[in-house]
């Protein structure tokens, strides 16, 4: 159980991070402009073509840019707080089907299609909602407050905060969201998109979706699935796997030591019995194998009980009461490859732990054992 628990925690953390990226940032597949292009020009046509696939759940086209949010705390033009952020323009009628921000609103309300002049703000940008990975924020703005937004094209517009959201993905929680119609007024855009995010019914179909989109010839775009976008996350996963392996080896050594002590104490208390067995002609190998078999029975029972306790006890408890991590709600995950690696290490440790004390004692002379 100890071997599985540590690895399950690491696996749960990586799954939580990956899910946060997929659910609130990239989807299963994302289409972006080709290198050198600012926008996807024919976004509505691309979206229409994508929705024809039977395993596509939902699609949204977004516009993105950068800017600076300015909070004039006293409305006097003097005591101002500035925060540089990414800006996302959405159509709230369809966007929430792809990236569910509405259920993550912690203060205020989600954007409505006619909420002109209003914005959504991530908790890390707003400030006042706990820890953040950023050194600064807007020092606790709330819904109803107004911010000046300085866009990267040097146009500044004042907007009212409709709501504050928190997804626990710091890249998303540091951003601002606004209506596409408001964005179009600032940048004179119409049917363009900076990214088209696709959610699928089955995450395992993402590479198939990428291949089919490339074959459609919709345009010269960059099409990626979630595996490509989570390349940095893969390095984190690999690091956790290495740490988990080291801890499994250490845990197996401790398990082998426990088996060693159990068998050794048992043999010491049965020395005379072993001496009698040898005296009546029982081969040393048979005596040795009987104790090794006993040690392995402890090992097999430990594996079964440990797995059952972990799978149907601890995992279910954490599923009902997940751990609140900065990157999301974490539930331990038992990976099949880690499970079998732990089983193999534990069996090896049990075998060595039961064999060493047995061979040492059984090979002693009969008179020595009978004392």
N, C-alpha and C positions, 0 to 999 in steps of 0.2 A: 504494500500500500504506500509505503514511504517512497519507493522508487517511482511508482506511477504518479503520485501526487505532485512531486516537484516538476516532473516533465509536463504533466497536464496543466500546471500553472503557466509555464513558459508557452506552451502551445495555445492556451487560452488567451494570453496577452497578444500573441501574433495574430490570431484569428480576430480579436477585437479591433486591432489596428487595421487589418485588411478590410474588415466589414465597414469600418468607419470611412475608409477611402472610397470603397465601392458605393456605399449607400448615400453618401453625402457629397461626393466629389466627381468620380469618374463614371459611375455606372459599370455595366459589364463591358460595354464597347463605347468608345468616344471617337468622334470625327472632328478633326481640327484642320485649319488652313495649312496648305503646303508651306514649306520654308520660303520666306520672302513675301508671302501674302498676309494681309491683315484679316480678311474675312472670307468665309464661305459665301460665295455670291448668290447662289440659287438655293438658299436654305429650305424654302417651302417645298420645292420639287424633291429635294433629297429626303426630307421628312416623309413626304407622301410615298416615296418609293420604299422606304424602310418599313413603314407600317404594314406593308403587304405581307411581310414574313410572318408565318403562323406562330413562331416562338418569340416574337417581339411583344413584350408586355406594354411598354410605353416609351415615348420619345419626346424630347424637348430640345428646342434650339435656344441657345443663350448668347448674349453679347457680353463681352468683358472689356474692361479697361482699368486704368489705375487712377488714383486721385488722392487728395488729402482732405480729411474731415476736420472741420474747425468747430470747436465748442467754445462759444463766447459765454462763459459761465454767468457773468453779471450783465450781459447785454449792453456793455459800455464800450466795446471795441478795444479793451485794454487787457483784461485777464483772460487770455485765450489759450486753449489747449489744442494741439494739432496731432493728428494721427494719420500716417500714410497707410493706405489700404488698397485692396483690390475691389473693384466694383462689378457686380453681376446684374445684368438686366434680364428679367424673366417675364413670361406670360403666366400669371398665377393660375389661369384656368387649366393649364396642362402641366406646368412645371412641377407642381406638388405630387403628381402621379409618378414622377421620376425620382425626384429628390424631395423626400418628405421633411420639409422644414416646418410645416404647420404644427405637427405633433411635438415639435421641439421648441415651440414658443414658450418662454418662461415669464414674459412680461409683455402686456399689450396684446395686439392681434396680428394675425397674418394679413398679408396684402390682399386686397380685393381688386378685381379688374378695373374699377373706377376710382381707385385710391391715387389719383394724380397728385403729385407733389409730396408723396409719402414714401418712406423707405423702411426696410428691415435692417437691423444691425446685429452683428454677432456679439456674443457676450464678452469675448476677449477684447474687442474694439471698444465696447461700451464702458467696460470697467465696473468694478463694484460687485462682481459675481464670483469671487474666489480667485484662486491662483491662475496665473497666465504665464505662458512662455515668453511673453513680450515685456520689454522693460517699461513701456508706457502704454497708456490708453486714454480714453476720453473722460476719465475720472468720474464715472458713475452717472452717465446720462440715462434717461428713462423714456418710455413712450410718452408722446406729447411734447417732448423737448424738440427744439429745432437746431439743425446743424447746417453750417455752410459747407458745401461740397465743391472743392476746387478740382475740376477735371483736368486731365492731362493735355487737353486742347486749349487750356487757359480760360475756359468759361467757368464761372462760379454761379451756383444756384443754391438757394436755401430750401431745405426739405424738412418735413416733420417726421419724427420717428413713430412709425405705426406699432412696431413691436421689437422685442429683443429675443433672439433665439440662441440656443446652445446645443450643439451636436456632439461636443467633446472631440471633434476634429479641429485642431487649432488652426489649420489652414483655412477652414471654412468659417470658424467662429471669429476670425479676425477681419471678415469681409462685410461689405454692405450690399444689399439687394434693392433694386428699384424696378419700376415698370418699364417694359420695352418702349412703350409710347413716350415716356419721359426721356429715355435714353435717345430715342430717335430725334427728339427736338434738339438735343444738345449736339449730336454728332451727324445729323442729317442722314441717318441710315433708314432703310426700308425693309428689304427682304434678306439682309445679310445676317450672318451668325458667326460668332467667334468659336463656338463649339456646339456639337450636336451630341447629346448624351442618350444612350440607348440602354434600357433595362430589359433583360431577357427572362423568360419563364424558368430557364435552367442555366445556371452560371457556367456549366461545362460546355455549353454550345457557343461560347464567346469566340473561340478561334474559327469555328465554322462560319460564324456570322461575319468575321473580318474577311475571310476568304471569299464569301459570296458578295460582300459589298465591293471588294476589289474587282470582282468579275463583272459587276454591273456597269462599270465605266461611268460613274456619276460625275467624275471630275478629278482633278489632280489634288487630292486631299491626303492628309495623314490620318490613317485609321489604325487605332490601337485597341487591344483588349486589356482587361484589368491586370493580367499577368505582366504585361509590358510596363504599365503605369506603376506597378508596385515593385519595380526593380530594387529600389532602396529598401523596401520592406523585406525583400528576399535576403539581403545581407543581414538584416536584424534576425530573421528566422534562422539563418545559418549560424549566427553567433549563439543564439539560444540553444540550437541543437548541439553545438560543441560544449556549452556549459552543462547541458542536460546529460551528455555522454560522460563527462567528467564526474558529475554527481552520481550517476548510475554506477560507475566503477567503484567510487568510494562507498556508496550504499551497499553494493554487492560484497565488498570486502568486510564491512561491518556485519552483514548477514552471515557470511561464511564464518566469521569469528564467533557469532552467537551459536551457530550449529556446532562449531568446534567445542565450545565450552559445554554445551548440553551433552554431546556424545562423550567427551572426556570425563565429565563428572559421573555419567552413567557407567562408563567402563571402570573407573576407579572403585565405585561401589560394588562392582561385580567381578573383581579380580579373582576371587576364589572360585566363583562359578566358571570363569574362563579357564582357570587352571584345571578344574575337574573335567571340563569338556575336552581339553587337550589331552588329559591323562587317559581318558577312555577312548581316545583315538579319533576324535573329531578333527578334521584337517583345519589348519590355521586359516586357509582361504575361506572355508565355509563360515567360520566365526567372524572373520573380517567382513565378508559380504553381508552377513546378517546385520551388523552395525551400520554398514554403509547404506543398506536398504532402509534401516530405521531413520537414518539422517535424511535420506532422500524422501521418505514419507513425510517427515516434518516439512521439507522444502515444498513438496507438491501441495500439501494441505495449506501451507502459507501462501502459495501462489493463488490457489482457488479462493481462499477466504479474503485475501488482500484485494483481489480483483473484484469480488462481489461487493465488498465494503466500499471500494472506490467507485465502481460503476453505478451501483444502486443505492448507495448511501451518500457519500460526499458529493458526487456530481449532482445528484438530485437536490441536495440541500442548497448547493451554490446556484443551481438553476432557479430555485425558488427565491433565493436571497443572493443575487450576484454581487461581486465585489466592485465597489465604486472606485475605479482607477481614473486617473486624469484623462486617459484616451478613450474611456468608455466603460460600460458595465461588463465585467469579465466573468466568464464561466469556465472552469477547467475543461480541457478537451483531451480525451485519451486518443492518441494517434496509434494506428495499428502497428506501424513500424517500431515505434517506441515500446509498445506493449510486448512485442515478440523479442525485442532486444533485452528488455528487462527480465523476461522469463528465462531467456538463454543465460544471461549473466547470473541470475539467481540460482538456476540449476547447477551451473558450473561452481558457484561459490558453495552451494550445499554439498556437492560431490567432494570438493577439496576439504571442506570443513569437517565432513564425517570420515573421510579416508585417513587423514593425517593422524588424529589421535588413536584411531583403531590400529593402524599398522605399527605404531610405536608400542602399544601395550600388548597386543596379541603376540608379537614376536619375542616377548620376554620368556625366560625359562619357567617351567612348571613350578619349581620350588620357590622362585621369586614371586610368582603370582599367588601361591598358597600361603605366604607369610601373613 
